[in-house]
Amino acid sequence: MKSALVRSSIGAYAVQCEACLKWRLIDTEEEYEEIRSRFIEEPFVCSKKADVSCEDPTDIEYDATRTWAADKPNVPKTPKGFQRDLVLRKDFSKMDAYYITPTGKKVRALSEIAAYLSSNPDCKDLSPSDFNFMVPKIMADTIPAHIERKVSTSGSNKKRKKSENGDE
């Protein structure tokens, strides 16, 4: 099996408690994906994390010391043997989603997933609907001030730089 080098942009996984609105760090990507995949049916609460309650201080503060990205709820878990990679663009405009197959091939679209699945009989139990290229939304208020971002005005792409106070 070929080993793929992945350059994920995710430094930490966190979820917000529905009850107290505190942010809790999640130890692994797998655990985070499990929570995210059932978030509408089973909203996260502090007590789901071992030895944690709403009375405990927050694990991490939402602030501009790091760039935050908000995932949509109920994105399916990455199928076993595959790896989902999210990469932040240099201009912080968005993230790109890729899947790394069990053979190390990087795929960028559902059509590539479909082709891979049809040519690999060991993936017969999977379908393209088991994969999702939806990406988290970059939270604009946490993008570093020195980053120039593309902004569309009247159909043209112009670059704007965030001012020191966060305004554009």
VOGU-3710 file (C-alpha; in Angstrom, 3 decimals, decimal comma):
1> mksalvrssi> 0,000/0,000/0,000  1,344/3,397/-1,003  1,696/5,962/1,799  0,343/9,409/1,021  1,747/12,555/2,532  -1,109/14,734/3,654  -0,758/18,423/4,437  -3,967/19,019/6,328  -4,671/22,554/7,453  -6,518/21,416/10,579
11> gayavqceac> -4,581/22,040/13,783  -7,290/21,164/16,307  -10,866/19,904/16,347  -13,416/21,627/18,568  -17,176/21,508/19,048  -19,476/23,860/20,883  -21,717/22,590/23,672  -25,396/23,108/22,907  -26,170/23,786/26,587  -23,417/26,154/27,792
21> lkwrlidtee> -21,924/27,245/24,415  -18,373/26,484/25,609  -15,869/25,102/23,123  -14,476/21,623/23,770  -11,394/20,190/22,076  -11,872/16,794/20,484  -8,875/14,469/20,645  -8,985/12,862/17,203  -10,289/13,502/13,716  -12,230/10,223/13,911
31> eyeeirsrfi> -13,997/11,279/17,115  -14,765/14,701/15,614  -16,195/13,110/12,447  -18,398/10,837/14,584  -19,815/13,859/16,453  -20,230/15,898/13,256  -21,956/13,064/11,370  -24,794/12,930/13,955  -24,828/16,529/15,149  -28,453/17,342/14,238
41> eepfvcskka> -29,840/14,137/15,794  -27,461/14,196/18,768  -26,213/17,727/19,515  -22,949/17,848/21,434  -23,047/18,571/25,169  -20,078/18,758/27,543  -21,082/15,593/29,406  -20,402/13,519/26,264  -16,707/14,129/26,894  -15,202/12,043/29,719
51> dvscedptdi> -14,894/13,885/33,046  -16,202/17,178/31,591  -19,263/19,212/32,512  -20,675/22,611/31,627  -19,256/23,856/34,942  -15,679/23,350/33,686  -13,833/26,200/31,959  -13,840/26,215/28,166  -11,089/24,170/26,487  -10,372/26,775/23,831
61> eydatrtwaa> -11,487/30,355/23,244  -12,960/31,464/19,949  -10,653/34,332/19,048  -8,275/35,495/16,323  -5,196/33,730/17,753  -5,959/31,020/15,171  -8,082/30,853/12,037  -11,389/29,095/12,680  -13,485/27,182/10,162  -17,064/26,078/10,812
71> dkpnvpktpk> -18,174/22,709/9,485  -21,709/21,962/8,418  -23,488/19,421/10,640  -24,123/15,854/9,524  -21,294/15,583/6,989  -20,778/11,810/6,708  -17,754/10,151/8,271  -14,853/9,367/5,971  -15,171/5,768/4,724  -12,758/3,270/6,283
81> gfqrdlvlrk> -9,459/3,102/4,414  -9,829/6,595/2,963  -8,536/9,860/4,374  -10,284/13,223/3,993  -7,879/16,136/3,654  -8,844/19,786/4,055  -6,315/22,336/2,848  -6,589/26,070/3,494  -5,792/28,211/0,486  -2,903/30,681/0,860
91> dfskmdayyi> -5,279/33,642/0,558  -7,550/32,156/3,278  -10,519/32,432/0,872  -11,647/28,839/1,435  -10,540/25,281/2,016  -10,294/22,533/-0,577  -11,390/18,971/0,181  -9,599/15,902/-1,125  -9,772/12,212/-0,407  -6,746/9,961/-0,280
101> tptgkkvral> -7,663/6,442/-1,390  -6,357/3,269/0,257  -3,816/3,074/-2,612  -2,567/6,625/-1,955  -4,275/8,282/-4,924  -5,538/11,840/-4,273  -9,050/12,433/-5,656  -10,641/15,858/-5,973  -14,208/15,244/-7,199  -17,123/12,812/-6,964
111> seiaaylssn> -16,537/11,759/-10,583  -12,986/10,677/-9,630  -14,378/8,835/-6,587  -16,917/7,029/-8,806  -14,180/5,995/-11,248  -11,945/4,779/-8,419  -14,769/2,777/-6,790  -15,773/1,109/-10,058  -12,191/0,068/-10,820  -11,514/-1,289/-7,307
121> pdckdlspsd> -13,643/-4,330/-6,431  -12,521/-4,170/-2,794  -14,643/-0,976/-2,532  -17,841/-2,644/-3,786  -19,731/-1,741/-0,596  -19,099/1,996/-1,096  -20,857/4,496/-3,335  -20,020/8,094/-4,268  -22,750/9,227/-1,844  -20,501/8,019/1,007
131> fnfmvpkima> -18,128/10,904/0,186  -18,650/14,617/0,658  -16,529/17,446/-0,722  -18,342/20,109/1,302  -15,784/22,303/3,045  -15,935/24,222/6,320  -16,574/27,964/6,114  -13,586/30,119/7,059  -14,611/32,514/9,811  -13,625/35,927/8,427
141> dtipahierk> -13,174/37,519/11,854  -10,304/35,114/12,589  -8,283/35,580/9,384  -4,900/37,177/10,156  -4,746/40,912/9,429  -1,782/40,603/7,055  -3,612/38,281/4,644  -4,822/39,815/1,381  -8,169/38,362/0,405  -9,937/38,403/-2,937
151> vstsgsnkkr> -13,212/40,271/-2,777  -15,676/40,322/-5,620  -17,185/43,711/-6,395  -19,185/44,279/-9,576  -17,967/40,996/-10,994  -14,260/41,799/-10,717  -11,788/40,228/-8,345  -10,072/42,915/-6,313  -7,779/42,314/-3,379  -8,403/43,895/-0,011
161> kksengde> -6,241/43,802/3,048  -7,767/43,599/6,514  -7,006/46,682/8,576  -5,539/46,368/12,049  -8,997/46,666/13,656  -10,415/43,916/11,460  -12,334/46,177/9,070  -11,933/45,966/5,347
//
